[in-house]
Amino acid sequence: QVDDVRFVHFLSLSLNGTTPNTIASSSTTMSRPNTNNSAATEAPSAAADVNESRTTILPQGIVESRNYASNDTVQISAEIQAFIAGTDGNGAAPGVRSEFRTLFTIWMFITRLPSPMWIDLHPGYLMRGMGYFPIVGSVLGGMCAIVLDCLNISIGLPASVAAALAIGFGLSVTGCFHEDGLADSADGMGGGWSKTQVLKIMTDSRVGTFGCAALSLFLFVKLQLLGSLGTSRWVILDFQNDGSGVSSSGAGPAILVAQT
């Protein structure tokens, strides 16, 4: 009966998200109860409940301090107004230098490739650069397609091997940017039972079982699809113009379109 009680207690603690160390200490406490420390343990428990309810890694009050808690949805913070007007010292006024910085902000955000030394991940430029995501994606897709075609056509490697190496090249260039988000999403939706648990799991840097399974399936399917598309056939312009429907085909153009 004692073992049954311990198992039920272990199960209830695990369902509540208690860590294994806490479960072990709680199980030991059951066998040797100590009522003298009950009042002392209630305060940390209450603090833990408060931390459990927090679903963001941002410090408390940071959202309210940026005027997002205002009921007036038309109001824009003075900081954003200054950035848009270019009067905050960040050089955001319309111009060639501003657009250049916006483009390379997105380049730095998506890739691990070198950028000018004076470029940083300013949130304002990142917000302005949403229109540059397809451009940067097309460049990355073109690079992966060139690697794949060189390995498959020039060197003569099988299509599946060339596809695997091209996928690895893309993962290296982007730093597994999208794959990391996929793994976090899979862990959160697969391992969380409540909104709080889902969000806390997604902010955890560790990869769980659901994340590993999702990444394995994603990479396996991607490899199979690129390998089955065969050798690339690039058609930039159809000079025949006879309506025959000549177009690009194969794995290379597919990577370019997908990355865009």
SVG drawing of the C-alpha trace seen along z (x, -y; Angstrom):
<svg xmlns="http://www.w3.org/2000/svg" viewBox="-9 -64 42 66">
<polyline fill="none" stroke="black" stroke-width="0.4" points="0.0,0.0 2.9,-2.4 4.3,-1.7 0.9,-2.4 0.6,-5.7 4.1,-6.7 3.3,-5.9 0.1,-8.0 2.0,-10.8 4.8,-10.5 2.2,-10.6 0.4,-13.6 3.6,-15.6 4.8,-14.7 1.4,-15.8 1.9,-19.1 5.2,-19.6 7.4,-19.0 11.0,-18.2 12.5,-14.8 14.6,-16.1 11.6,-17.6 9.7,-14.4 12.4,-12.4 12.6,-14.8 8.8,-14.7 8.8,-10.9 11.4,-10.9 9.4,-13.4 6.4,-11.1 8.3,-8.2 9.7,-10.5 7.2,-13.3 8.3,-16.5 5.5,-18.9 7.9,-21.5 8.9,-22.8 5.4,-23.0 5.0,-26.8 8.5,-27.4 7.8,-25.5 4.5,-27.2 6.1,-30.5 8.5,-29.1 5.6,-27.1 3.6,-30.3 6.5,-32.0 6.9,-29.0 3.2,-29.2 3.7,-32.9 6.7,-32.0 4.8,-29.1 2.1,-31.4 4.6,-33.6 4.8,-32.6 7.4,-35.1 11.1,-35.6 10.7,-39.4 11.1,-41.2 7.9,-42.3 6.7,-45.7 8.7,-45.8 5.6,-45.5 3.7,-48.2 6.7,-50.5 6.5,-50.5 2.9,-51.7 1.5,-48.3 -0.8,-48.3 -2.7,-51.4 -6.3,-51.1 -5.8,-53.6 -4.8,-51.5 -4.2,-54.5 -1.4,-55.9 2.1,-55.1 4.9,-55.5 7.3,-58.4 10.2,-56.0 8.6,-54.5 7.6,-58.0 11.2,-59.2 12.5,-56.1 10.1,-56.5 10.9,-60.2 14.6,-59.5 15.2,-61.8 16.4,-59.2 20.0,-59.1 19.7,-55.6 19.7,-57.0 16.2,-55.6 15.2,-58.5 14.5,-57.4 17.6,-57.1 20.1,-54.7 22.1,-54.1 18.9,-53.4 17.7,-50.8 21.1,-49.3 21.1,-48.9 17.6,-47.4 18.6,-44.8 21.6,-43.7 19.7,-43.6 17.5,-40.9 20.6,-39.3 22.2,-39.1 19.0,-37.9 18.5,-34.9 22.0,-33.9 25.4,-33.3 27.2,-34.9 29.3,-38.1 27.7,-41.5 29.1,-45.0 30.6,-45.8 28.3,-48.7 25.1,-46.7 23.3,-45.5 20.0,-43.8 18.0,-47.0 14.4,-46.0 13.2,-49.0 15.2,-48.0 14.1,-44.4 10.5,-45.5 11.0,-47.7 12.8,-44.9 9.9,-42.4 9.8,-43.1 13.5,-41.9 12.8,-38.4 11.9,-37.1 15.0,-38.7 17.3,-37.2 15.5,-33.8 16.0,-33.8 19.7,-34.4 20.0,-31.5 17.8,-29.3 20.0,-30.1 23.2,-29.2 21.7,-25.9 20.6,-25.1 24.1,-25.9 25.6,-23.5 23.1,-20.8 23.6,-21.1 27.4,-21.2 27.4,-18.0 24.9,-16.3 25.7,-17.5 29.4,-18.5 30.7,-15.9 28.2,-13.2 27.0,-12.3 23.6,-10.6 20.6,-12.9 19.9,-11.8 23.5,-12.3 23.7,-15.7 20.4,-16.7 21.6,-15.6 24.8,-17.7 22.8,-20.7 20.4,-20.4 23.4,-20.3 24.9,-23.4 21.6,-25.3 21.5,-24.3 25.0,-25.5 24.4,-28.9 21.1,-29.6 22.3,-28.2 19.3,-25.8 17.1,-29.0 13.8,-27.5 14.6,-24.0 15.0,-25.3 11.6,-27.0 10.1,-23.8 11.5,-21.7 10.4,-24.2 6.9,-24.3 6.7,-20.5 7.9,-20.2 5.5,-22.8 2.4,-21.5 3.3,-17.8 4.5,-18.0 2.4,-20.8 -1.0,-20.2 -1.9,-23.9 -1.1,-27.2 1.4,-28.0 3.2,-24.7 3.3,-25.0 4.8,-28.5 7.4,-27.5 8.5,-24.4 8.8,-26.5 11.1,-29.0 13.4,-26.1 16.6,-25.9 16.7,-22.1 15.2,-19.8 12.7,-17.1 11.3,-13.9 8.6,-15.6 11.2,-18.1 13.6,-15.3 10.8,-13.4 9.5,-16.4 13.0,-17.3 13.7,-13.7 10.5,-13.5 11.0,-17.0 14.6,-16.3 13.7,-12.8 10.7,-14.0 12.7,-17.0 15.5,-14.6 13.2,-12.2 11.4,-15.0 14.5,-16.6 16.0,-13.3 12.9,-12.3 12.7,-15.5 15.9,-14.6 18.4,-16.7 17.7,-20.4 16.5,-22.0 16.7,-25.7 14.7,-27.8 15.1,-31.5 13.2,-32.6 11.1,-30.6 12.3,-32.0 10.0,-29.7 6.9,-31.5 4.7,-28.9 2.7,-28.1 4.3,-24.7 4.7,-25.4 8.4,-25.0 9.6,-25.8 12.2,-25.0 12.1,-21.7 14.1,-19.5 15.5,-19.8 17.4,-23.1 14.5,-25.3 12.4,-23.6 14.9,-24.8 14.9,-28.3 11.1,-28.6 10.8,-27.0 13.4,-29.4 11.8,-32.4"/>
</svg>
